[in-house]
């Protein structure tokens, strides 16, 4: 198996393109060019080009597309893009996270639930073994693993969700969505933040460490959240910018001081990052 150590587009060098988004997954990375093409490098099974599996030169455009993609997201071992209002995904599919209705791995992009998601999908997030999207009416849809409440649909079953489900209370008004290995979070149009899923380190942010099968408010962040982020692969902590001045807060696992609050104690509620403005 050949791994790719640098992005080198077919027919040229990376320097001739302008890159507007870059994302890092489990053992691979991808970038979105201003032209709407996507290129991935790293683990061969996630390069998103059919020919790459058969030893094609590194840096082939995902799906052979040089244009059309408007948003990119990568997970632990799969990735997705929005192209012409439709979700396309590729890579590992053991939890049905590609949205094909089966668990067959895909080396090239395939349409994810085109009928069930409808036209005009606004955003997609690939994280861990879960994928979520915001559909045209502003509602959230998730599919893939159901472990620890990751799908957010209120069900206690850990069974895989092969088809899109609606996280409880998120059928409209979702501004952005992020998925992680353990579950997901959504910023609402009200600027509040809700999270759900596995909560062993308090990463849901609701004040305890009980898994949450439905979205719950993050303590103290029911408004004024400007931006939020978590590693889409393995981390069990979250961070957010909580006001216009740029103050940052984090919560969840803190075994290596990743919350930035001066100690290594995990926190199930947001804590301020020291020395931020």
Phi and psi restraints in degrees (value plus and minus 20) as a CYANA .aco file:
   2 UNK   PHI    -119.3   -79.3
   2 UNK   PSI     107.8   147.8
   3 UNK   PHI    -118.9   -78.9
   3 UNK   PSI     132.6   172.6
   4 UNK   PHI    -125.9   -85.9
   4 UNK   PSI     109.5   149.5
   5 UNK   PHI    -124.4   -84.4
   5 UNK   PSI     -25.2    14.8
   6 UNK   PHI    -177.4  -137.4
   6 UNK   PSI     127.6   167.6
   7 UNK   PHI     -97.1   -57.1
   7 UNK   PSI      97.1   137.1
   8 UNK   PHI    -150.5  -110.5
   8 UNK   PSI      82.8   122.8
   9 UNK   PHI     -86.0   -46.0
   9 UNK   PSI     126.7   166.7
  10 UNK   PHI     -82.6   -42.6
  10 UNK   PSI     110.3   150.3
  11 UNK   PHI      62.5   102.5
  11 UNK   PSI      -8.0    32.0
  12 UNK   PHI    -198.7  -158.7
  12 UNK   PSI    -185.7  -145.7
  13 UNK   PHI    -139.0   -99.0
  13 UNK   PSI     139.5   179.5
  14 UNK   PHI     -80.3   -40.3
  14 UNK   PSI     -46.3    -6.3
  15 UNK   PHI     -88.7   -48.7
  15 UNK   PSI     -35.6     4.4
  16 UNK   PHI    -106.8   -66.8
  16 UNK   PSI     -22.3    17.7
  17 UNK   PHI    -133.7   -93.7
  17 UNK   PSI     131.4   171.4
  18 UNK   PHI    -119.2   -79.2
  18 UNK   PSI     104.4   144.4
  19 UNK   PHI    -121.0   -81.0
  19 UNK   PSI     107.6   147.6
  20 UNK   PHI    -123.8   -83.8
  20 UNK   PSI     -35.7     4.3
  21 UNK   PHI    -173.4  -133.4
  21 UNK   PSI     120.5   160.5
  22 UNK   PHI    -153.7  -113.7
  22 UNK   PSI     124.4   164.4
  23 UNK   PHI    -163.6  -123.6
  23 UNK   PSI     121.2   161.2
  24 UNK   PHI    -132.3   -92.3
  24 UNK   PSI     108.9   148.9
  25 UNK   PHI    -125.7   -85.7
  25 UNK   PSI    -176.0  -136.0
  26 UNK   PHI     -84.4   -44.4
  26 UNK   PSI     -75.2   -35.2
  27 UNK   PHI    -154.2  -114.2
  27 UNK   PSI       9.1    49.1
  28 UNK   PHI    -177.9  -137.9
  28 UNK   PSI     144.7   184.7
  29 UNK   PHI    -156.2  -116.2
  29 UNK   PSI     136.5   176.5
  30 UNK   PHI    -158.4  -118.4
  30 UNK   PSI     136.1   176.1
  31 UNK   PHI    -158.4  -118.4
  31 UNK   PSI     126.1   166.1
  32 UNK   PHI    -126.6   -86.6
  32 UNK   PSI     104.4   144.4
  33 UNK   PHI    -106.2   -66.2
  33 UNK   PSI     138.2   178.2
  34 UNK   PHI     -82.6   -42.6
  34 UNK   PSI     -41.2    -1.2
  35 UNK   PHI     -96.5   -56.5
  35 UNK   PSI     -33.5     6.5
  36 UNK   PHI      75.7   115.7
  36 UNK   PSI     -12.6    27.4
  37 UNK   PHI    -110.0   -70.0
  37 UNK   PSI     134.9   174.9
  38 UNK   PHI    -145.4  -105.4
  38 UNK   PSI     119.1   159.1
  39 UNK   PHI    -149.4  -109.4
  39 UNK   PSI     119.1   159.1
  40 UNK   PHI    -145.0  -105.0
  40 UNK   PSI     133.4   173.4
  41 UNK   PHI    -166.2  -126.2
  41 UNK   PSI     135.2   175.2
  42 UNK   PHI     102.1   142.1
  42 UNK   PSI    -149.7  -109.7
  43 UNK   PHI     -83.4   -43.4
  43 UNK   PSI     109.7   149.7
  44 UNK   PHI     -80.5   -40.5
  44 UNK   PSI     -54.2   -14.2
  45 UNK   PHI     -90.4   -50.4
  45 UNK   PSI     -26.6    13.4
  46 UNK   PHI    -138.5   -98.5
  46 UNK   PSI      -1.1    38.9
  47 UNK   PHI     -99.9   -59.9
  47 UNK   PSI     -37.3     2.7
  48 UNK   PHI      54.5    94.5
  48 UNK   PSI       1.1    41.1
  49 UNK   PHI    -154.1  -114.1
  49 UNK   PSI     101.3   141.3
  50 UNK   PHI     -72.6   -32.6
  50 UNK   PSI     -61.0   -21.0
  51 UNK   PHI     -87.9   -47.9
  51 UNK   PSI     -47.4    -7.4
  52 UNK   PHI     -81.5   -41.5
  52 UNK   PSI     -51.2   -11.2
  53 UNK   PHI     -84.3   -44.3
  53 UNK   PSI     -46.9    -6.9
  54 UNK   PHI    -122.5   -82.5
  54 UNK   PSI       3.7    43.7
  55 UNK   PHI      67.6   107.6
  55 UNK   PSI       3.9    43.9
  56 UNK   PHI     -86.0   -46.0
  56 UNK   PSI     140.0   180.0
  57 UNK   PHI     -77.6   -37.6
  57 UNK   PSI     129.0   169.0
  58 UNK   PHI     -84.7   -44.7
  58 UNK   PSI     132.4   172.4
  59 UNK   PHI      70.3   110.3
  59 UNK   PSI      -7.8    32.2
  60 UNK   PHI     -83.7   -43.7
  60 UNK   PSI     124.6   164.6
  61 UNK   PHI     -84.3   -44.3
  61 UNK   PSI     117.5   157.5
  62 UNK   PHI     -76.9   -36.9
  62 UNK   PSI     107.2   147.2
  63 UNK   PHI      47.5    87.5
  63 UNK   PSI     -16.0    24.0
  64 UNK   PHI      54.6    94.6
  64 UNK   PSI     -13.7    26.3
  65 UNK   PHI    -106.2   -66.2
  65 UNK   PSI     109.5   149.5
  66 UNK   PHI    -121.8   -81.8
  66 UNK   PSI     -22.1    17.9
  67 UNK   PHI    -175.1  -135.1
  67 UNK   PSI     151.3   191.3
  68 UNK   PHI      84.5   124.5
  68 UNK   PSI     -48.1    -8.1
  69 UNK   PHI     -98.4   -58.4
  69 UNK   PSI     117.9   157.9
  70 UNK   PHI    -136.6   -96.6
  70 UNK   PSI     -35.9     4.1
  71 UNK   PHI    -172.6  -132.6
  71 UNK   PSI     126.5   166.5
  72 UNK   PHI    -149.7  -109.7
  72 UNK   PSI     121.9   161.9
  73 UNK   PHI    -167.7  -127.7
  73 UNK   PSI     119.7   159.7
  74 UNK   PHI    -144.7  -104.7
  74 UNK   PSI     129.0   169.0
  75 UNK   PHI    -136.4   -96.4
  75 UNK   PSI    -173.8  -133.8
  76 UNK   PHI     -83.0   -43.0
  76 UNK   PSI     -66.8   -26.8
  77 UNK   PHI    -168.1  -128.1
  77 UNK   PSI       2.4    42.4
  78 UNK   PHI    -163.5  -123.5
  78 UNK   PSI     144.2   184.2
  79 UNK   PHI    -163.2  -123.2
  79 UNK   PSI     138.0   178.0
  80 UNK   PHI    -162.7  -122.7
  80 UNK   PSI     134.5   174.5
  81 UNK   PHI    -154.3  -114.3
  81 UNK   PSI     139.3   179.3
  82 UNK   PHI    -118.6   -78.6
  82 UNK   PSI     107.4   147.4
  83 UNK   PHI    -160.4  -120.4
  83 UNK   PSI      97.3   137.3
  84 UNK   PHI      34.3    74.3
  84 UNK   PSI      21.6    61.6
  85 UNK   PHI      53.4    93.4
  85 UNK   PSI      -6.3    33.7
  86 UNK   PHI    -145.1  -105.1
  86 UNK   PSI     125.5   165.5
  87 UNK   PHI    -106.0   -66.0
  87 UNK   PSI     112.5   152.5
  88 UNK   PHI    -146.5  -106.5
  88 UNK   PSI     115.6   155.6
  89 UNK   PHI    -153.9  -113.9
  89 UNK   PSI     140.9   180.9
  90 UNK   PHI    -174.6  -134.6
  90 UNK   PSI     144.3   184.3
  91 UNK   PHI      90.9   130.9
  91 UNK   PSI    -169.5  -129.5
  92 UNK   PHI     -87.0   -47.0
  92 UNK   PSI     123.6   163.6
  93 UNK   PHI    -161.0  -121.0
  93 UNK   PSI       6.4    46.4
  94 UNK   PHI     -82.7   -42.7
  94 UNK   PSI     -40.3    -0.3
  95 UNK   PHI    -134.1   -94.1
  95 UNK   PSI      -0.5    39.5
  96 UNK   PHI      44.9    84.9
  96 UNK   PSI       1.5    41.5
  97 UNK   PHI     -92.4   -52.4
  97 UNK   PSI     -31.2     8.8
  98 UNK   PHI    -101.0   -61.0
  98 UNK   PSI     -34.5     5.5
  99 UNK   PHI      58.0    98.0
  99 UNK   PSI       8.6    48.6
 100 UNK   PHI    -117.1   -77.1
 100 UNK   PSI     -26.9    13.1
 101 UNK   PHI      66.0   106.0
 101 UNK   PSI     -20.0    20.0
 102 UNK   PHI    -160.9  -120.9
 102 UNK   PSI    -199.5  -159.5
 103 UNK   PHI    -132.3   -92.3
 103 UNK   PSI       8.5    48.5
 104 UNK   PHI     -99.4   -59.4
 104 UNK   PSI     109.3   149.3
 105 UNK   PHI     -82.8   -42.8
 105 UNK   PSI     125.4   165.4
 106 UNK   PHI    -146.3  -106.3
 106 UNK   PSI     104.2   144.2
 107 UNK   PHI    -107.4   -67.4
 107 UNK   PSI     -30.3     9.7
 108 UNK   PHI    -150.7  -110.7
 108 UNK   PSI     137.7   177.7
 109 UNK   PHI     -81.5   -41.5
 109 UNK   PSI     120.1   160.1
 110 UNK   PHI    -149.6  -109.6
 110 UNK   PSI     129.4   169.4
 111 UNK   PHI     -86.1   -46.1
 111 UNK   PSI     113.0   153.0
 112 UNK   PHI    -119.1   -79.1
 112 UNK   PSI      92.9   132.9
 113 UNK   PHI      22.1    62.1
 113 UNK   PSI      35.6    75.6
 114 UNK   PHI     -78.4   -38.4
 114 UNK   PSI     -54.2   -14.2
 115 UNK   PHI     -97.8   -57.8
 115 UNK   PSI     -64.4   -24.4
 116 UNK   PHI     -93.2   -53.2
 116 UNK   PSI     -50.6   -10.6
 117 UNK   PHI    -106.4   -66.4
 117 UNK   PSI     -46.7    -6.7
 118 UNK   PHI      56.7    96.7
 118 UNK   PSI    -198.0  -158.0
 119 UNK   PHI    -104.7   -64.7
 119 UNK   PSI     140.7   180.7
 120 UNK   PHI      54.4    94.4
 120 UNK   PSI      12.9    52.9
 121 UNK   PHI     -81.3   -41.3
 121 UNK   PSI     114.3   154.3
 122 UNK   PHI    -111.7   -71.7
 122 UNK   PSI     -52.6   -12.6
 123 UNK   PHI    -180.3  -140.3
 123 UNK   PSI     137.1   177.1
 124 UNK   PHI    -159.4  -119.4
 124 UNK   PSI     128.3   168.3
 125 UNK   PHI    -157.6  -117.6
 125 UNK   PSI      99.4   139.4
 126 UNK   PHI    -124.4   -84.4
 126 UNK   PSI     100.1   140.1
 127 UNK   PHI    -167.3  -127.3
 127 UNK   PSI     112.8   152.8
 128 UNK   PHI      36.9    76.9
 128 UNK   PSI    -144.3  -104.3
 129 UNK   PHI    -133.8   -93.8
 129 UNK   PSI       9.4    49.4
 130 UNK   PHI    -151.2  -111.2
 130 UNK   PSI     125.3   165.3
 131 UNK   PHI    -149.3  -109.3
 131 UNK   PSI     116.9   156.9
 132 UNK   PHI    -150.1  -110.1
 132 UNK   PSI     134.2   174.2
 133 UNK   PHI    -160.7  -120.7
 133 UNK   PSI     137.7   177.7
 134 UNK   PHI    -126.1   -86.1
 134 UNK   PSI      99.2   139.2
 135 UNK   PHI    -106.3   -66.3
 135 UNK   PSI     159.1   199.1
 136 UNK   PHI     -80.8   -40.8
 136 UNK   PSI     -47.9    -7.9
 137 UNK   PHI    -109.6   -69.6
 137 UNK   PSI     -12.8    27.2
 138 UNK   PHI      66.9   106.9
 138 UNK   PSI     -10.3    29.7
 139 UNK   PHI    -111.3   -71.3
 139 UNK   PSI     136.4   176.4
 140 UNK   PHI    -116.5   -76.5
 140 UNK   PSI     126.3   166.3
 141 UNK   PHI    -156.9  -116.9
 141 UNK   PSI     118.0   158.0
 142 UNK   PHI    -154.3  -114.3
 142 UNK   PSI     128.6   168.6
 143 UNK   PHI    -170.6  -130.6
 143 UNK   PSI     135.6   175.6
 144 UNK   PHI     101.8   141.8
 144 UNK   PSI    -159.0  -119.0
 145 UNK   PHI     -84.1   -44.1
 145 UNK   PSI     125.0   165.0
 146 UNK   PHI    -131.0   -91.0
 146 UNK   PSI     -12.7    27.3
 147 UNK   PHI     -80.3   -40.3
 147 UNK   PSI     113.4   153.4
 148 UNK   PHI      38.7    78.7
 148 UNK   PSI       4.6    44.6
 149 UNK   PHI      63.0   103.0
 149 UNK   PSI      -1.4    38.6
 150 UNK   PHI     -78.7   -38.7
 150 UNK   PSI     -50.7   -10.7
 151 UNK   PHI     -97.7   -57.7
 151 UNK   PSI     -39.5     0.5
 152 UNK   PHI      53.1    93.1
 152 UNK   PSI      -6.9    33.1
 153 UNK   PHI    -108.7   -68.7
 153 UNK   PSI     -13.5    26.5
 154 UNK   PHI      68.1   108.1
 154 UNK   PSI     -29.5    10.5
 155 UNK   PHI    -100.1   -60.1
 155 UNK   PSI     121.4   161.4
 156 UNK   PHI    -108.5   -68.5
 156 UNK   PSI     -29.5    10.5
 157 UNK   PHI     -89.5   -49.5
 157 UNK   PSI     119.8   159.8
 158 UNK   PHI    -108.9   -68.9
 158 UNK   PSI     -12.2    27.8
 159 UNK   PHI     -81.8   -41.8
 159 UNK   PSI     130.9   170.9
 160 UNK   PHI     -82.0   -42.0
 160 UNK   PSI     122.5   162.5
 161 UNK   PHI    -120.8   -80.8
 161 UNK   PSI      74.5   114.5
 162 UNK   PHI     -90.3   -50.3
 162 UNK   PSI     -46.3    -6.3
 163 UNK   PHI    -133.1   -93.1
 163 UNK   PSI     137.0   177.0
 164 UNK   PHI     -80.5   -40.5
 164 UNK   PSI     115.6   155.6
 165 UNK   PHI    -140.0  -100.0
 165 UNK   PSI     140.6   180.6
 166 UNK   PHI    -120.5   -80.5
 166 UNK   PSI      97.0   137.0
 167 UNK   PHI     -77.3   -37.3
 167 UNK   PSI     116.6   156.6
 168 UNK   PHI     -73.9   -33.9
 168 UNK   PSI     106.3   146.3
 169 UNK   PHI      62.0   102.0
 169 UNK   PSI     -18.3    21.7
 170 UNK   PHI    -135.3   -95.3
 170 UNK   PSI      20.0    60.0
 171 UNK   PHI    -103.7   -63.7
 171 UNK   PSI     -23.3    16.7
 172 UNK   PHI    -185.3  -145.3
 172 UNK   PSI     146.5   186.5
 173 UNK   PHI      55.5    95.5
 173 UNK   PSI       1.1    41.1
 174 UNK   PHI    -114.8   -74.8
 174 UNK   PSI     102.9   142.9
 175 UNK   PHI    -106.3   -66.3
 175 UNK   PSI     -63.0   -23.0
 176 UNK   PHI    -173.8  -133.8
 176 UNK   PSI     140.6   180.6
 177 UNK   PHI    -162.7  -122.7
 177 UNK   PSI     123.4   163.4
 178 UNK   PHI    -152.2  -112.2
 178 UNK   PSI     115.0   155.0
 179 UNK   PHI    -134.1   -94.1
 179 UNK   PSI     126.1   166.1
 180 UNK   PHI    -147.1  -107.1
 180 UNK   PSI    -197.8  -157.8
 181 UNK   PHI     -82.7   -42.7
 181 UNK   PSI     -51.4   -11.4
 182 UNK   PHI    -118.0   -78.0
 182 UNK   PSI     -35.5     4.5
 183 UNK   PHI     145.1   185.1
 183 UNK   PSI    -157.2  -117.2
 184 UNK   PHI    -176.0  -136.0
 184 UNK   PSI     151.3   191.3
 185 UNK   PHI    -160.9  -120.9
 185 UNK   PSI     130.8   170.8
 186 UNK   PHI    -156.0  -116.0
 186 UNK   PSI     114.2   154.2
 187 UNK   PHI    -113.1   -73.1
 187 UNK   PSI     107.1   147.1
 188 UNK   PHI    -107.5   -67.5
 188 UNK   PSI     147.4   187.4
 189 UNK   PHI     -84.3   -44.3
 189 UNK   PSI     -39.1     0.9
 190 UNK   PHI    -101.4   -61.4
 190 UNK   PSI     -19.8    20.2
 191 UNK   PHI      53.2    93.2
 191 UNK   PSI      -8.1    31.9
 192 UNK   PHI    -107.9   -67.9
 192 UNK   PSI     142.6   182.6
 193 UNK   PHI    -141.3  -101.3
 193 UNK   PSI     110.8   150.8
 194 UNK   PHI    -143.3  -103.3
 194 UNK   PSI     123.0   163.0
 195 UNK   PHI    -154.2  -114.2
 195 UNK   PSI     144.9   184.9
 196 UNK   PHI    -178.6  -138.6
 196 UNK   PSI     145.2   185.2
 197 UNK   PHI      90.2   130.2
 197 UNK   PSI    -176.8  -136.8
 198 UNK   PHI     -78.2   -38.2
 198 UNK   PSI     120.9   160.9
 199 UNK   PHI    -161.3  -121.3
 199 UNK   PSI       9.4    49.4
 200 UNK   PHI     -83.5   -43.5
 200 UNK   PSI     -44.9    -4.9
 201 UNK   PHI    -130.6   -90.6
 201 UNK   PSI      -9.7    30.3
 202 UNK   PHI      59.7    99.7
 202 UNK   PSI      -0.9    39.1
 203 UNK   PHI     -91.9   -51.9
 203 UNK   PSI     -34.3     5.7
 204 UNK   PHI     -93.2   -53.2
 204 UNK   PSI     -46.8    -6.8
 205 UNK   PHI      62.1   102.1
 205 UNK   PSI       0.9    40.9
 206 UNK   PHI    -121.3   -81.3
 206 UNK   PSI     -11.3    28.7
 207 UNK   PHI      80.1   120.1
 207 UNK   PSI     -21.2    18.8
 208 UNK   PHI    -162.2  -122.2
 208 UNK   PSI    -193.1  -153.1
 209 UNK   PHI    -141.7  -101.7
 209 UNK   PSI       7.6    47.6
 210 UNK   PHI    -110.2   -70.2
 210 UNK   PSI     114.5   154.5
 211 UNK   PHI     -76.4   -36.4
 211 UNK   PSI     122.2   162.2
 212 UNK   PHI    -136.6   -96.6
 212 UNK   PSI      94.0   134.0
 213 UNK   PHI    -104.6   -64.6
 213 UNK   PSI     -27.7    12.3
 214 UNK   PHI    -152.1  -112.1
 214 UNK   PSI     133.3   173.3
 215 UNK   PHI     -80.3   -40.3
 215 UNK   PSI     117.2   157.2
 216 UNK   PHI    -150.0  -110.0
 216 UNK   PSI     136.1   176.1
 217 UNK   PHI     -85.8   -45.8
 217 UNK   PSI     118.8   158.8
 218 UNK   PHI     -98.7   -58.7
 218 UNK   PSI     109.5   149.5
 219 UNK   PHI     -75.4   -35.4
 219 UNK   PSI     104.9   144.9
 220 UNK   PHI      60.3   100.3
 220 UNK   PSI     -21.3    18.7
 221 UNK   PHI    -142.0  -102.0
 221 UNK   PSI      28.5    68.5
 222 UNK   PHI    -108.0   -68.0
 222 UNK   PSI     -19.0    21.0
 223 UNK   PHI    -182.9  -142.9
 223 UNK   PSI     149.9   189.9
 224 UNK   PHI      45.8    85.8
 224 UNK   PSI      -4.5    35.5
 225 UNK   PHI     -99.7   -59.7
 225 UNK   PSI     101.8   141.8
 226 UNK   PHI    -112.5   -72.5
 226 UNK   PSI     -56.4   -16.4
 227 UNK   PHI    -180.4  -140.4
 227 UNK   PSI     130.4   170.4
 228 UNK   PHI    -169.2  -129.2
 228 UNK   PSI     135.2   175.2
 229 UNK   PHI    -179.7  -139.7
 229 UNK   PSI     128.3   168.3
 230 UNK   PHI    -168.5  -128.5
 230 UNK   PSI     135.6   175.6
 231 UNK   PHI     -81.0   -41.0
 231 UNK   PSI     108.7   148.7
 232 UNK   PHI     -99.5   -59.5
 232 UNK   PSI     -19.8    20.2
 233 UNK   PHI    -128.5   -88.5
 233 UNK   PSI     -87.5   -47.5
 234 UNK   PHI    -149.5  -109.5
 234 UNK   PSI     -32.2     7.8
 235 UNK   PHI     -91.2   -51.2
 235 UNK   PSI     136.6   176.6
 236 UNK   PHI    -142.6  -102.6
 236 UNK   PSI      23.4    63.4
 237 UNK   PHI    -164.5  -124.5
 237 UNK   PSI     140.4   180.4
 238 UNK   PHI    -151.6  -111.6
 238 UNK   PSI     136.6   176.6
 239 UNK   PHI    -159.3  -119.3
 239 UNK   PSI     133.7   173.7
 240 UNK   PHI    -167.3  -127.3
 240 UNK   PSI     130.5   170.5
 241 UNK   PHI    -113.4   -73.4
 241 UNK   PSI     103.3   143.3
 242 UNK   PHI    -129.7   -89.7
 242 UNK   PSI     -16.2    23.8
 243 UNK   PHI    -182.4  -142.4
 243 UNK   PSI     153.1   193.1
 244 UNK   PHI     -86.4   -46.4
 244 UNK   PSI     -44.2    -4.2
 245 UNK   PHI     -94.7   -54.7
 245 UNK   PSI     -31.4     8.6
 246 UNK   PHI      73.6   113.6
 246 UNK   PSI      -3.8    36.2
 247 UNK   PHI     -87.0   -47.0
 247 UNK   PSI     118.8   158.8
 248 UNK   PHI    -133.3   -93.3
 248 UNK   PSI     123.9   163.9
 249 UNK   PHI    -154.6  -114.6
 249 UNK   PSI     128.0   168.0
 250 UNK   PHI    -155.6  -115.6
 250 UNK   PSI     140.7   180.7
 251 UNK   PHI    -176.5  -136.5
 251 UNK   PSI     141.3   181.3
 252 UNK   PHI      88.9   128.9
 252 UNK   PSI    -169.3  -129.3
 253 UNK   PHI     -82.2   -42.2
 253 UNK   PSI     121.5   161.5
 254 UNK   PHI    -159.9  -119.9
 254 UNK   PSI       7.7    47.7
 255 UNK   PHI     -82.1   -42.1
 255 UNK   PSI     -44.3    -4.3
 256 UNK   PHI    -137.4   -97.4
 256 UNK   PSI      -0.8    39.2
 257 UNK   PHI      55.7    95.7
 257 UNK   PSI       0.9    40.9
 258 UNK   PHI     -91.0   -51.0
 258 UNK   PSI     -32.4     7.6
 259 UNK   PHI     -99.1   -59.1
 259 UNK   PSI     -37.1     2.9
 260 UNK   PHI      53.3    93.3
 260 UNK   PSI       2.1    42.1
 261 UNK   PHI    -125.5   -85.5
 261 UNK   PSI      -7.1    32.9
 262 UNK   PHI      72.0   112.0
 262 UNK   PSI     -15.3    24.7
 263 UNK   PHI    -163.4  -123.4
 263 UNK   PSI    -194.2  -154.2
 264 UNK   PHI    -141.7  -101.7
 264 UNK   PSI       6.6    46.6
 265 UNK   PHI    -113.2   -73.2
 265 UNK   PSI     108.9   148.9
 266 UNK   PHI     -85.4   -45.4
 266 UNK   PSI     135.8   175.8
 267 UNK   PHI    -157.4  -117.4
 267 UNK   PSI     111.7   151.7
 268 UNK   PHI    -111.4   -71.4
 268 UNK   PSI     -14.7    25.3
 269 UNK   PHI    -153.2  -113.2
 269 UNK   PSI     135.0   175.0
 270 UNK   PHI     -81.4   -41.4
 270 UNK   PSI     118.8   158.8
 271 UNK   PHI    -145.5  -105.5
 271 UNK   PSI     130.4   170.4
 272 UNK   PHI     -93.0   -53.0
 272 UNK   PSI     119.4   159.4
 273 UNK   PHI     -99.3   -59.3
 273 UNK   PSI     105.5   145.5
 274 UNK   PHI     -85.5   -45.5
 274 UNK   PSI     126.1   166.1
 275 UNK   PHI      47.5    87.5
 275 UNK   PSI      -7.8    32.2
 276 UNK   PHI    -104.3   -64.3
 276 UNK   PSI     135.4   175.4
